[in-house]
Amino acid sequence: MHPIQLIVFLPLLAALVAGLGARLIGKVPAKLVTTGALFASCALSWPIFLSFLSGSAEASVVPVLQWVRSGDLDFAWALRVDTLTAIMLVVITSVSALVHLYSWGYMDEDPDQPRFFAYLSLFTFAMLLLVTADNLVQMFFGWEGVGLASYLLIGFWFRKPSANAAAMKAFVVNRVGDLGFMMGIFGTFLVFGTVSIPAILAAAPGMAGSTIGFLGHRFDTMTVLCILLFIGAMGKSAQLGLHTWLPDAMEGPTPVSALIHAATMVTAGVFMVCRLSPMFQASETAMHVVTYVGAATLFFAATIGTTQWDIKRVIAYSTCSQLGYMFVAAGVGAPGAAMFHLFTHAFFKALLFLGAGSVIHAMHHEQDMRYYGGLRKHIPLTFWAMMMGTLAITGVGIVDVFGFAGFYSKDSILEAAYGAGTASGHFGFWMGITAALLTSFYSWRLMFLTFWGKPRWEQSEHIQHAVHDAHGHGHDDHAHGHDDHAHSHAHSHDGTAGYHPHESPLSMLLPLALLSVGAVLAGFVFHHAFISEGGGEFWKGSVAFSEHLIHAMHEVPEWVKWAPFAVMATGLLAAYVAYIANPGLPAAFAGAIGPLYRFVLNKWYFDELYNAVFVKPAMVLGRLFWKQGDIGIIDRFGPNGAAALVARSSRIAVRLQSGYLNSYALVMLVGLVGAVSWVIAK
């Protein structure tokens, strides 16, 4: 059996064993099977990646089975392995394996652990199926698989109404994007007569300049197809307009957040655009659309990250912003730089989410950073892991010397945007520089609020509840929580005398340590292969990343190379002044810019806008169809009307059934007379 088949199908087998056989084998074996399968897939993935890195491997296709044969539509289920696939294999399996291990500690008290681990493995299988797809239908199969798995995992705690609502929101918003993706696949088959990805990419440049009828008009063929496909990417990768599901996905357990944001669902859109890069590069308009949407998203999400108080939501909006960087790179013709940032981002974003989970675990499930403070002394290992992640995401490094992971990958995107020399590229560059400033600010804001300053735990209901339970007061005493908070606040730290933050177990700390290594070294070790001059060979036959643009990236002015470092330092300084040197400054600043602050705090009112424009009219229309259509017309004249007619008819018939013989004889006589009269009349 080929290693790629084991890599893809081991997680599926583990999911089936854990999900269907948990009652037979028990909780611990179910966790062992799923975690072991992912570590096995991970161990098999790294040699494949390293072989492409060294140039000793070539692209190949491993057939699985004949799938569909219907007229002109004929394709097999086959697993494609090339440079792009190899990168995604190590990203998905490495992060997923560590998330599985981390979940041993984080989900230890949950009674439904086998179901949770089965869902994680199913999620991983669906993503692996997507990235190994050799045709668009297989890609769509994996595409919908990650959508299903995300719905199951976001709503894992299904007894919690907010989790159910978040899962439904993710599912519905992604259906909007998936409609565009489906139409793009249909149109691609219509134009190219095949769904084979290699065949489509080979023929795509020849379709440049052709037109196609769409919505009653003629449009550029590749522009229509690529924008439809990109709408699908906007949904999966939470780009501006279809981003609203991503922050709400924080309702799922923290390991789910790490898996969704670092390795699976949100990276699917970026992967798809990079995989189909020759198609997109055949349409200048489509490339501009991708760039502008990515640039708008990275700025929009970064602004919101500066105002959020929930530690997981800050990191969630950070993901949204970082995905915008990746689309800017893909849009200016540097899919290799996009994939490099996807690669490094997986390590530091998984680290930040799992680190946040460790903080939440230490703080008795409190997620509001206003109730943290001074934690670096209590959970030092988590602190240093989060520090590595923050240094990576803010892009700390010195040009031509050393930098953390994000320093190499994010800077390469900004250099590609500037080096592309287009209007959309320059827009992406300046939006990216601004977002880098905001990223540094909100990342260090998170660190300062969480790990520095005086402890503010006494204000937290979660911590008070933990203290009460620890002292045997139970849930009844919690009804007086607000009074207790006021009392404890007035008496400094007396209210938290019974509670001490605790470091996480080894099963949670080991993944943090391994991801920290990636956050520190992933950029430094691999940047030569991904973006160095001559790196075009690394991408050959995988994505369309020209040597000309790679050369232009390295020839940008010195100030372009140093600008990200300058804004990173500025953001760090601003966060230090606001949250360490002068803690009263943020409230005063927010008051001074009141309307703008509320606009950003309320996430640009996208949820309220969508509620007014889509949700409420849909509810009104639904009630109209329900009350007037279903009940008023269909039920009235259909089943209810038929039932009423039968009832009335039966009441009349009952009257004829008197039970008296003379009545029946009279009816028979009348009938006989009528029959004879009719015969005589004839």
N, C-alpha and C positions, 0 to 999 in steps of 0.2 A: 504494500500500500504506500502511495506517495505521501510524504510528510504533510503536504498541504491539505490532503483529505483528513488526516488526523487532527490537524490544527482547527479545521472548520467544524468537524462533526463530533469531536470529543465534548465540547460544551453542550451540544444538543443532547447527546446521550446522557450526560450528567444531569441536565435539566429534567429529562424524562424520568430518570431513576429517582431523583430527589423529589420531584413533583408528584409522581404517581405511586412511588413505592415507599414514601416516608413512614407510613404506618407499619410497614413490614420491617424496615431496616432500622428505624429510629432516627432521632434528631442528629446525633453526632455523626453517624455514618453518612447521612445525607449531606452534611456540611463537608465532610472529608472527601466525598466523591466529587462534589462540584468544585471545591477548592483545588483538589489534586488534578482534576481535568484541566483547569485553567493554567496551573503551573506547568503541566505537561505541554499544553499548546504554546505557552510562552517560551519554554525551553526549545521547542522545535522552530519557533519563529525567528529567534535571534540569529542562528546560523544562516538562514535564508537571507536576512537583511545584510549581514556582514559579507556574504558572498557577492551580493550586488554592489556593496560598498567598495569591495576590493576589485570589482570588475571581472570576477571569475565566473559569474552567472549570466545567463541570457534569459530573456522572456520566454515563457512556455505556457501551454494550456493543458490542463489535466482533465480529460472527460470524466463525467460521472454517470450520466445516462441520457438517452434520447428523450427529449421532453415534449416538444410540440411539433406536429407536422400537419399543416392545414393549408392547402393551396400553396401560395407563395410564401407563407409563413412557416419556416422550417428552422428550428434551432435546438441545440442540446443544452443540458445543464452541464456547464464546464467551469473549472476553476482556473482563472488567469493569474499568473504570477509574473510580475515585472517589478521595476524599481518602486513605482507608486504603491503597488500592493504590498511589497515587502515593508515599506515604511509604516503603512497602516496596520500590518500584522503585529509588529512589535509594539506600536502604540496601544492597540486594542487589548492584546493579550497581557501585556505588562501591567497596564493600569487595572484591568479587570481582575487579574490574579491578586494584586495587592489590595484591591477593594474587597475581594472575597475574604482574604486573610483579616483585614481590618474589621470586617463585619462580625467576625467571631467574638470580638470584644464589645463592639458598639451595640450589637443586637442580642447580647447575651441574655437579657431578661425578657425578650419577646417570645411569646408562646408559638408564633408561626414561623420560626426560623427556616424550616425546610422549604416552605413556600417562598420565602424571601430569596433564599439561595438558588432555588429553581428558576425564579424570575430573572435573577442576575445572569445566570448562565444562558438562559433563553435570549436575553438582551444581547449578550456577547455573540452568540451564534448568528443572530439576525444581522448584526453589524459585519461580522466576518463574511457572511453570505453576500452582503452588499459590496464589499471592497474586492472580493474575488470574482465578481460578475464578469462574464465574457460577452454578455448581451444585455440590452436595456430591460428586457422583461425580468431577467434574473435580478438585476439591480433593483427594479421596482418591487420584487418579491421581498428582498431584504429591507428595502426602504419602508414598506408597510409593516414588516416584522418589528423594526425598531420602534415604530409608532405604537404598535400594540403593546410591546414590552414596556415602553415608557408610561403608557396609560396604566398598566398593571402596577408598576413600581411607584409612580407618583401617588396613586390612590391605594398604596399598600395598606395603610391604616384606614380602611374603608368605613370604619365606624365613626370617623371624624368628618363632619360635614365639609369642612374647608378642604380636606384632602380629596374628597370625592369631586368637589367643584373644580379644584385645580386639575385633576386628571381629565375631567370632561373638557375643560377649557383647552388643555394641550391637544386633546384628540380632535376637537372641532376646528381649532385654528389651523392645525396641520392638514386637515381635510381640504381647506381652502388652497393651501400651497400645493397639495397633492393633485388637485384638479388641474392646475397648470402643468405639473410634471407629466400627468397622464396625457394631456393634450399635446405636449411636446413630444412624447414617445410616439403617439399616433401619427403626428405630423412628420416625424423623422422617418417612420416606416413608409408613409405615403410618398415621401420625396426620394428616399434612398432604396426602397424596396427590400430592406433588411433591418434587423434589430441587432446584428453583430457589431459590437463596438469597434473592433479593428477595421472592418469594412467601411463603416460610417466615417471614421476619422480619416481613412485614406481618400475617400471621395469628397470630403467636406470642402477642401480648398477649391475644387472644381465647380462648386455650386455658388461661389461668391459672385454677386451681381445678378443672379437669377431672381425671379419674382414668383409669388404664389398667391392665389386667391384666398382671402381670409376676411370674413365679416363683410362680404360684398365689395371689397376693394382689393387692389393689387399691392402687395408689400414685398420687401426684400425677403427672400426665403430664409436665409440663415438668421436674420434678425428676428423673425417671428418665432422660429424654432428655439433659438437660444433664450429669448426672453421668457417664453413659456416654460422651458426647463429651469430657468433661473427663479421663476416664481416658486417652483418646488423647493429650490435651495433656500429661498427666503423663509419659507415655513420651517423647514428642518433646522436651519442655522440661525433662526430668530433674528432676521434682519428687519430694519425699520418698517413698520406696518404689520408684520406678522410676528412680532417679537413678544407680544403680550403674555404668551403662555409661559415664557422662560422663568421670570421671577416667581410666579405662582408655583412652579414645579418644586420650589423649596419645601413644599408641604410634605414631600416624600422624605424618607430617612436620609441622613447625610451621606452615607455611602452611595446612594442612588444619585444624589446631586453630583458627586465626584465622577461617577461613571458617565452620566449624561453630558456633563460639561467638559470633560477632559478627553474622552476616547470614543464615545459612541454617537448618540443622536445628533448633536449639534455640529459634529465634524462631517456628517454625511453630505451636507450641502456643499461644503468646501471641496470635499473629495470629488463629488460629481462634476463640479465646474472645472476642476483641475484635470480630471480624467477626460473630459470632453473639450479640453482647451483648444485643439485644432478647429473644432466647430465654432467656438466663440470667437477665435481670432480671424475667422472668415467674415465676421460682421463687426465693423468699427462701432456701429451704434450699440450693439449688444455689449461690447467691451466698455463703452462709456457708461451704460446703465449700471453694469456691475460695479464699476469704480465709484460712481456717484452714490449709489445706494450704500455701498460699504463705508464710504467716507462719512456719509450722514449718520449711519448707525454707530460708528465708533465714537463720534462726537456726542451724539444724543445719549448713549448709554453711559459714557464717562461723566456727563453732567449729573445724571441721576445718582450715580455711585457716590458722589460727594455729599449727598444729603441723607442717605438711608442709615437707619440705626440697627437693623437686623444684620448680624454678621454674615449670614448666608446670602442675604439679598445683595449686599455690597459686592460679594464675590460673584454672584450671578450676573449682575450688570457689568462687572468686569469681563466676564466671558462674552457677553453680547458685544462689548466694545472690541475685544481681541479678535472676534470673528470678523468684525468690520475691517480690521487690518488685513486679514487673510484675503478678503474679497477685493480690497484695493489692489493687493499684489496680483491676484488673478486677473483683475480688470485692466491693469497696465501691461499685461503680457509676461508676468513673472510668476507663473504657477509654482516654480521651484521654490521661490521665496515664501509663497503662501504655505506650501507643504513643510518647509523648514520651521515656520512659526507654529504650524499645527503640531509638529513633532515636539518642539521645546515646550510649547504651551501645555501639552498633555502632562508633562512632568510637574511643572510648577502650579498648574491649576488644580490637578489632583491633590498635590501637596497642600495647597491652601484650603481646599474643601475638607480634606481629612484632618488637617490641623484645626480648622474651625470646629469640626466634629469633636475633636479631643477637648477643645475649650468648652464646648456645650456639655460634654460628658462631665467635665470637672465642675461645671457650674449648675448642675442639676437641671439640665435642659433649658436653661435661660439663654436666649439668643439676642437679647437687646444689649448692645455694647455700652449703653448708659449705666448698666448695672454690673460692669466689670471693673477693671482697674487693679494695678499692682500685681497681676498674675504671674509675671516673669519669675518671681521668687517662689511661687507655689508649684508651678508646672514648668520647670526650666527646659525640659526636653522638648515639650510642645512649643515653647517660646522660640527655641533655636530653629526648629523645623519651620515655623511660620516666618521667622526672620529670613531663612534661605529662600522661601517662596516669594517673599516681598522683594528681596534684592533681585530676584530673577524677573518678576513681572514688571518692576519699575525700570529694568534695564541698566542696572549699575555695572559700570565697566569703564575701562580706559582704552581708547582707540589704539589698535596695534599692540596692546599689551595683554590684557585679560578682561573678561567680562562674564557675568552670569548668563544663564541661558537666554533670557529675553533680550539681552544687550545685542547679541548677534542677530537673532531672527527678526526682531522688531526693527532694528536699525537697517537691516537689509531690505525690508519692505519700504521704509521711508526713502532709502537711496534709490530703489527701483522706481518708486513713484516720481521722484525728482528727475532721475535719469531718463525716464520715458519721454520727457520733453513735450507732453501733451497738456492741454488745458485741464482735462480731467485728472491727469497725473499730478499736476501742481495743486489742484484742489485737494486731492487725497493726501498730498504731502503736508499741506498746512493744517488740514483737519487732524492728521495723524500727530503732528507736533503738538497741537493744542490738547489733544486727547492724552498724549504722553505726560503733559504737565498735570492734567487732572488725575490721571492714573497714579502718578507718584503721590499726589495729595491725598486721594482717598485711601490708597494702600497704607501710607504711613499714619493717616488718621485712624485706620483700623488698628494698627499696631499700638499707637500711643493710647488710645482709649481702652484697649484690652490689657496691655501688659505694663503700662506705666501709670503714674499717679496714685492717688489714694484709693483703696477699695471702696466701691459703692454698692456692695452686695446687699446692704441692709434695706435698700429700697425695692429689692426684687421680691415679688410674690412667690416665685418658684423657690428662692433660697429660704424665705421665711417658712414656706410650707415644709421644706426639707428639715429645717431646724425643729419645727413643731413635731413632725413625725419622729425625728430622732429622740425627742424628749417624751414621746408617748402621748402627745396631745391629740393626735389623730386629725381628722378632717374638720371636726366641728369648730376647733379653735381657729381654723383658717378663715372663718366668717368674719373675724375681727381683724383681719390682716391689715387693713388700711390704718386703723388706730395704732396697731403695733408698729407699722412702718414709721408713722409720725414720731412715736416715742423713741424708736431705735435711732432714727435720724437725728433727733435732738440730743441723743447720748452717744454720738460718735459710733464706735464699732461694737457697742454692747449687743446690738441686735444680731450680730453674726458670730457671737462668741461660741455658739454650738456648731458652727459649720466651718469646715476648712476645705478649700479646693484641693483635689487630689489628682495626681498624675494618672494617665490612662494605663491600662494593662499592656504587656509586651506585644500582644497580637495587634494592638493599634499603633504602638510606637515603632515596631519594626518596619511597616510600610512607610511611615513618615521618614525614617532614616534612609531607606532605599530611594525614595522619591527626592529627598534632599540632595542625594548624589547627582541625580538627573538634573535637578534645578541648578546645581552649581556647574556641572561639567558638560551637559548635553550640547550647548552652543559651542563651547570652546573645542570640544573633541570633533564634532561633526560639521562645522561650518565650511571647512575646506571642500568637502564632498558636495555639499548642497549648493553653495553659492560662489565658490571660487572660480576664477577664470579657468576654463577647461572643464568646468562642471557640467557643461552641456552633454558630455559623454555619459555622465552618471544618469542623466534624464533621458537619454536617447531611446526612442521607441516607447516612451512612457508618457511624458507631457511635452508640450511645445514651449520650451524655455530656450530662447535664442542666445547664442554666444555674444551677439551684438549687444543685447540688453545687459547681459552679465558684465560685459566690458564697460558699458555706460554706468552701471552701478558703482564700479570701482574708480571711475574717473570723475565723480561728482566733486564739487568744491569742498575744501576742508571744513567750512562752516556748516555744511550739510551733515557731515559726519559727526561734528561736535554738538550740533543743536539738540539731539535727544539727551545727551548728558547734561547740558545746561538746563533744560526744562525739568529733568529728573531732580537735579539739585535744588531748583527753585521750588518744586512741589514739596520736597522733603523739608526745606526751610520753612515754607508757609505752614505746613502741618505742625512742625515743632513749635512755631510761634503761637499758633491757634490753640493747641491742645496740651502743651507743656508749659511754655513761658507765660502765656496769658490766656488761661482757660475761659475767661469771660468774653473773649473776643468773638467766637463764633456766634453766640446768641445776639450780641450787639450788631454784628454784621448782618445776620439773618433779619433782624428787626429793621435795619436800615434799607434793605432791599426787599421788603415784605412780599409784594406781589410776585416778583421774580423767584424768590425763595420758595413760595408756596407752589408756584408753577412747576419747579423742578422737583420739589418734595413729593408732589402728586403725580410724578412720572409723566409730565407734559399732558396730563389729563387724557391720555389715550384710552384708558379703560372707561372713563366717563363718556368720552366721545363715541366709542363703539357701543356702549350701552344705549345711548340716545339714538344713534343712527341705525344700528342693526338689531340689538337685543330686544328693546321695547317694541319696535314695529313688528318684529317676528312674533313676539308674545301676543300683540294685538291681533295680528293675522291668524295666529294659531287659535286664539279664543273665538275669532269670527268663524273659522272653519269648523271648530268644535261645536259651538252653540248653534249657529245658524245653519251651517252646512251638514254636520254629522247628525246632531240631535234634531234640528228644525226641519231638515229635508230628508236625508237618507233614512234616519230612524223612523221619522214620522210616516213617510210613505213606503218605507221598506219593511223591515222586520216588525216594527211596532204597528204599522198600518195593517199589515197582513194578519198579525195576531189579533188586532181589534176586529177586523172583518170576520175572521173565523169565529171569534167569541160571539159577535152579534148574530151570525148565521146559526150558530149552535143554539142560541137562546130561542130563535124562531122555530128551529127544528124540534126543540124540546116540547114546545106547546102542541105540536102535532102528535107527539107520542103520549096520548092520554091513558092508554092501557085498557080502554073500554072496547069490547068486541063490536058493539053496534056502531061506534064511530068509525072503526076501520072498514066495516061492511058498507057504510054510507059512502066513504071515500072511494071504495072499489066500485060501487054502483055508479057514482058520478063519472069515474074514469071510463067504465064500460060504455055508458051512454055517450060520452064524448067520442070514444073510438068508433062506435057504430055510426054516429052522426057524420063523422069525417069520411067514413067509407061510402056511405050513401051519397054524400055530397059529391064525391069523386065520380 
